[in-house]
């Protein structure tokens, strides 16, 4: 097969993956409607929401036939093997993505059953997972950071400004900011009254819920998290001439995507303890649910930690959506903290060893960190192109490199000894 024929084959197979995944919309398929919230609060927040398998089938019917979709994905996987080979690194990557989407289909078929949580854990991991052999788990990270953040948030200096920016004004502000960042990309920020989340990024748009209210810090976070990272990597992925599947994010890319987004919030000083506390609440809630807590018990726990009733409900729904109020959790929200730790450690190691050549590849599309060497190989072969857009703090690494140069030494210091030495100064 000639080089041009090979690239054409890669593009054809990539386009088939993109087309096959198009109707698979995880969050739409597992959402709980506003009537569930209304009933929960009307009953004094003391009864489990009435969500079961029949609820999903009636309220969120799938836009595809699961058996046909699994067969389609299997056929694409077989065609990849037949045309690109078994041992080709790109073939292995694309076949794995097909299998991931097939697992997603199985997960959505099993909404409202125990199987949903098992498949969710297969796709997104568990709070009991450790980062490295002998290291703490995600659950340990959640518990440790919860205590630190509670202490911080007790200080008046950590209190955030009142949320007084209505959604329509937030749309105008973000449109102006993202137009500067992506001047010719056709990015639009839109109001959407049907959303449950405050904001969500699509292929070339950012949607804001019509009744949401923000402060300046929220706008800053949305700009870098949803704009620079989620929209930026989508645009970069869509610019790939051959590997068009890189514009779409399979579950395995979620950890790296959300990790990059949280890392960017922190590196650009856009984050805050309040923001991190919200993310840690999700880890803690998934940990509780994995240990057998039901929706009401997770909600009550969050309330005892000072979380407002509306926010506690929102977090609890994020954890149990797709499942039942007494079922296994939906583990996607582990991606934020897991991804932050993984991408930070990768960045730290790359800086300490002076190996910076792969860092731009983190932004070339919806990639998974574990595949970075494969993407480097594909870039060297001309199958993958460098990302047209790189966030400013990565486009010029000098300042970041200076800061990270101290990281390995500082993180090696014994914190217990630091507490003993510096405690008298506080």
C-alpha positions in Angstrom: 0.0 0.0 0.0 1.4 3.4 -1.0 1.8 6.2 1.5 -1.1 8.1 0.0 -3.3 5.0 0.0 -2.4 4.3 3.6 -3.3 7.8 4.7 -6.6 7.7 2.8 -7.4 4.4 4.4 -6.7 5.8 7.9 -9.0 8.8 7.1 -11.8 6.5 5.9 -11.6 4.3 9.0 -11.4 7.4 11.2 -14.4 8.9 9.6 -16.3 5.7 10.2 -15.5 5.8 13.9 -16.6 9.5 14.1 -19.9 8.6 12.3 -20.5 5.6 14.4 -20.1 7.4 17.7 -22.2 10.4 16.7 -25.6 9.4 18.2 -23.9 8.1 21.4 -24.5 10.9 23.9 -23.7 9.6 27.4 -24.8 12.6 29.5 -28.1 13.1 27.6 -28.9 9.4 28.1 -28.3 9.4 31.8 -29.6 12.8 32.9 -32.4 13.3 35.5 -35.1 15.8 34.6 -36.1 18.9 36.7 -39.2 17.1 37.9 -37.0 14.7 39.9 -35.5 17.7 41.8 -38.8 19.3 42.3 -40.2 16.2 43.9 -37.1 15.6 46.0 -37.3 19.1 47.6 -41.1 19.0 47.8 -40.7 15.9 50.0 -38.3 17.7 52.3 -35.2 16.0 50.9 -36.1 12.9 52.9 -37.1 10.4 50.2 -35.0 8.8 47.5 -35.8 10.1 44.0 -38.1 7.8 42.0 -35.5 6.9 39.3 -35.2 3.4 38.0 -34.7 1.5 34.7 -38.2 2.4 33.4 -37.5 6.1 34.1 -34.5 6.1 31.6 -36.4 4.2 29.0 -39.3 6.6 29.2 -37.5 9.9 29.7 -34.2 9.4 27.8 -34.8 6.9 25.0 -31.6 6.1 23.0 -31.2 7.5 19.5 -29.8 4.3 18.2 -30.4 0.5 18.3 -27.8 -0.9 20.8 -27.4 -4.2 19.0 -26.9 -2.6 15.6 -24.5 0.0 17.0 -22.3 -2.7 18.7 -22.3 -4.7 15.4 -21.3 -1.6 13.5 -18.4 -0.8 15.9 -17.3 -4.5 15.8 -17.2 -4.3 12.0 -15.1 -1.2 12.0 -12.7 -2.8 14.4 -12.4 -5.9 12.2 -11.9 -3.7 9.1 -9.1 -1.8 10.9 -7.3 -5.1 11.6 -7.8 -6.3 8.0 -6.4 -3.1 6.4 -3.9 -1.7 9.0 -2.8 -4.9 10.6 -2.7 -6.3 14.1 0.6 -4.9 15.3 0.4 -1.4 13.8 0.3 1.1 16.7 -2.4 3.2 15.1 -4.4 0.1 14.4 -4.2 -0.9 18.1 -5.3 2.6 19.2 -8.2 2.8 16.8 -9.4 -0.7 17.7 -9.3 0.1 21.4 -11.4 3.2 20.8 -14.0 1.0 19.0 -14.1 -1.3 21.9 -14.5 1.6 24.3 -17.5 2.9 22.4 -19.0 -0.6 22.4 -18.6 -0.7 26.2 -20.4 2.7 26.4 -23.3 1.2 24.4 -23.5 -1.7 26.8 -23.4 0.8 29.7 -26.2 2.9 28.3 -28.3 -0.3 27.7 -28.0 -1.1 31.3 -29.1 2.2 32.8 -30.9 1.7 36.0 -29.3 -1.7 36.8 -26.2 -2.9 38.7 -24.5 -3.6 35.4 -24.4 0.2 34.7 -22.0 0.9 37.7 -19.8 -2.1 36.8 -19.3 -0.8 33.2 -18.9 2.8 34.5 -16.0 1.6 36.7 -14.5 -0.3 33.7 -14.5 2.9 31.7 -13.7 5.5 34.3 -11.9 3.6 37.1 -12.7 3.5 40.9 -12.0 5.8 43.8 -10.0 2.8 45.3 -7.5 2.9 42.5 -4.0 3.9 43.5 -1.8 6.3 41.4 1.3 4.0 41.6 2.2 0.8 43.5 2.3 1.6 47.2 0.9 5.1 46.7 -2.4 6.5 48.2 -5.7 6.0 46.3 -8.0 8.6 44.9 -10.2 8.1 47.9 -7.2 8.9 50.1 -6.5 12.1 48.1 -10.2 13.1 48.5 -10.1 12.6 52.2 -6.8 14.4 52.7 -7.7 17.4 50.5 -11.1 17.7 52.0 -9.5 18.5 55.4 -7.1 21.0 53.9 -9.7 22.8 52.0 -12.2 22.9 54.9 -9.4 24.7 56.9 -8.7 27.1 54.1 -12.4 27.9 53.5 -12.8 28.8 57.1 -10.6 31.9 56.4 -12.5 35.0 55.4 -9.9 35.8 52.7 -11.0 32.7 50.8 -14.6 33.8 50.4 -15.5 34.5 46.8 -17.4 37.4 45.3 -21.1 37.2 45.1 -22.5 35.6 41.9 -24.2 38.5 40.3 -23.4 38.1 36.6 -26.5 36.7 34.8 -26.1 34.1 32.1 -26.8 36.6 29.2 -23.9 38.8 30.4 -21.7 35.8 30.8 -22.3 34.8 27.2 -21.2 38.3 26.0 -18.1 38.2 28.2 -17.1 34.7 27.0 -17.9 35.4 23.4 -15.5 38.4 23.6 -12.7 36.4 25.3 -12.9 33.3 23.1 -13.0 35.4 20.0 -9.6 36.8 21.0 -8.3 33.3 21.6 -9.9 31.6 18.5 -10.3 34.6 16.1 -11.2 32.5 13.0 -12.7 29.4 14.4 -16.3 30.3 14.5 -16.6 29.6 18.2 -20.0 30.6 19.6 -21.2 31.0 23.2 -24.9 30.4 23.5 -27.7 30.3 26.0 -29.5 27.0 26.6 -32.4 26.7 29.0 -32.5 22.8 28.7 -29.2 22.2 30.4 -28.7 20.9 33.9 -25.0 21.9 34.2 -24.0 25.6 34.3 -21.9 25.2 31.1 -20.9 22.6 28.6 -18.6 22.7 25.6 -19.4 21.2 22.2 -17.6 20.9 18.9 -17.6 24.7 18.1 -19.7 26.2 20.9 -20.0 26.7 24.6 -23.5 26.5 26.1 -24.5 28.4 29.2 -27.6 27.5 31.2 -30.1 30.3 30.9 -30.8 30.7 34.6 -27.2 30.3 35.9 -25.5 33.1 37.7 -21.7 33.7 37.8 -19.0 35.8 39.3 -15.7 37.0 37.6 -13.8 34.0 38.8 -16.4 31.6 37.3 -15.9 33.4 34.0 -12.1 33.0 34.3 -12.5 29.3 34.9 -14.9 28.8 32.0 -12.6 30.6 29.7 -9.6 28.3 30.4 -11.3 25.1 31.3 -14.1 24.9 28.7 -12.5 27.3 26.2 -8.7 26.8 26.1 -8.8 23.1 26.8 -12.1 21.4 25.8 -12.8 23.7 22.8 -9.2 24.0 21.9 -8.5 20.3 21.8 -11.7 19.7 19.8 -10.6 22.3 17.2 -7.1 20.8 17.1 -8.6 17.3 16.7 -10.9 18.4 13.9 -7.9 19.9 12.1 -6.2 16.5 11.9 -6.3 15.6 8.2 -6.1 11.8 8.6 -6.9 10.8 12.2 -10.3 12.6 12.3 -11.3 10.5 15.4 -9.1 12.8 17.5 -11.8 15.5 17.5 -14.0 13.2 19.5 -13.4 12.1 23.1 -13.8 8.4 24.0 -14.0 7.7 27.8 -10.3 7.0 28.0 -9.5 10.6 27.0 -11.7 12.0 29.8 -9.1 11.7 32.5 -6.4 13.5 30.4 -8.9 16.1 29.2 -10.2 17.0 32.6 -6.8 16.8 34.1 -5.4 19.2 31.6 -8.3 21.6 32.3 -7.9 21.5 36.1 -4.1 21.9 35.7 -4.6 24.9 33.4 -7.0 26.5 35.9 -4.4 26.2 38.6 -1.3 27.1 36.6 -3.1 30.3 35.3 -4.3 31.2 38.8 -7.9 30.9 37.8 -8.8 28.3 40.3 -9.7 28.7 44.0 -10.2 26.6 47.1 -14.0 26.8 46.6 -13.6 25.4 43.1 -11.3 22.6 44.2 -13.6 21.8 47.1 -16.4 21.2 44.6 -14.2 18.8 42.7 -13.1 17.0 45.9 -16.8 16.7 47.0 -17.3 14.6 43.8 -14.5 12.3 44.7 -15.7 11.9 48.3 -19.3 11.3 47.1 -18.2 8.6 44.7 -16.1 7.0 47.5 -19.2 6.9 49.7 -21.4 5.5 47.0 -18.8 2.8 46.2 -18.9 1.9 49.9 -22.7 1.4 49.7 -24.1 4.9 50.5 -27.4 5.8 48.7 -28.4 9.1 47.2 -29.9 10.4 50.4 -26.9 9.5 52.5 -24.5 11.2 50.0 -26.8 14.3 50.0 -26.9 14.4 53.8 -23.1 14.0 54.0 -22.6 17.0 51.8 -25.0 19.0 53.8 -23.1 18.2 57.0 -19.9 19.5 55.2 -21.5 22.9 54.7 -22.6 22.4 51.1 -25.8 24.3 50.2 -28.9 22.1 49.5 -29.0 22.9 45.8 -25.3 22.2 45.4 -25.5 19.0 47.4 -28.4 17.8 45.2 -26.4 18.7 42.0 -23.4 16.7 43.2 -25.4 13.7 44.3 -27.2 13.6 40.9 -23.8 13.7 39.1 -22.8 10.6 41.1 -26.0 8.6 40.7 -27.1 9.6 37.2 -27.5 6.6 34.9 -27.8 4.4 38.0 -30.5 4.3 40.6 -30.5 6.2 43.9 -29.4 3.0 45.7 -27.1 1.7 42.9 -23.5 1.8 41.9 -22.2 5.3 41.0 -21.3 6.9 37.7 -17.6 7.3 38.1 -16.8 9.9 35.4 -16.2 12.7 38.0 -13.1 10.9 39.2 -11.4 12.2 36.0 -10.8 15.7 37.3 -8.5 14.8 40.3 -7.1 11.6 38.7 -6.3 13.6 35.6 -4.7 16.5 37.4 -2.3 14.2 39.3 -1.4 12.3 36.2 -0.8 15.3 33.9 1.0 17.2 36.7 3.4 14.3 37.3 4.0 13.8 33.6 4.7 17.5 33.2 7.0 17.4 36.2 9.0 14.5 34.9 9.3 16.0 31.4 10.6 19.2 32.8 13.1 17.5 35.2 14.5 15.4 32.3 14.4 18.2 29.7 12.1 16.2 27.4 9.6 18.7 26.2 9.0 17.5 22.7 5.9 15.6 23.5 4.1 18.3 25.5 2.4 20.0 22.5 0.9 16.6 21.7 -1.3 16.8 24.8 -3.3 19.4 22.9 -3.4 17.8 19.4 -6.9 16.3 20.0 -8.9 14.2 22.5 -6.0 12.0 23.4 -5.1 9.8 26.4 -1.9 10.4 28.2 -0.9 6.7 28.0 -0.9 7.0 24.2 1.5 9.9 24.1 4.4 7.8 22.6 2.1 6.5 19.9 1.1 10.0 19.0 4.7 11.1 18.9 5.5 8.2 16.5 2.5 9.2 14.4 3.6 12.8 14.3 7.1 11.8 13.2 5.5 9.7 10.4 3.3 12.6 9.3 0.0 10.9 10.2 -0.7 13.4 13.0 0.0 17.1 12.8 1.0 19.5 15.5 -1.8 21.3 17.2 -2.7 24.7 15.6 -3.7 26.1 19.1 -1.7 25.7 22.3 -2.7 27.5 25.5 -0.4 30.4 26.3 1.1 28.8 29.4 2.3 25.9 27.2 3.1 27.8 24.1 5.9 29.6 25.9 7.2 27.1 28.5 10.0 29.3 30.0 8.1 30.6 33.0 6.4 27.3 33.7 9.8 25.4 33.4 11.3 27.8 36.0 8.5 27.1 38.4 8.5 23.3 37.8 12.3 23.1 38.2 11.9 23.3 42.0 9.0 20.8 42.1 11.0 17.5 42.4 13.1 18.8 45.3 10.2 20.5 47.1 7.9 17.5 46.9 10.7 15.3 48.3 10.8 17.2 51.6 9.2 15.5 54.6 6.0 17.4 55.3 5.7 16.0 58.9 9.1 17.5 59.6 8.1 20.8 57.9 5.1 21.0 60.2 7.3 20.4 63.3 9.9 23.0 62.1 7.5 25.7 60.9 4.6 25.2 63.2 5.8 27.7 65.8 5.8 30.4 63.1 2.1 30.1 62.4 
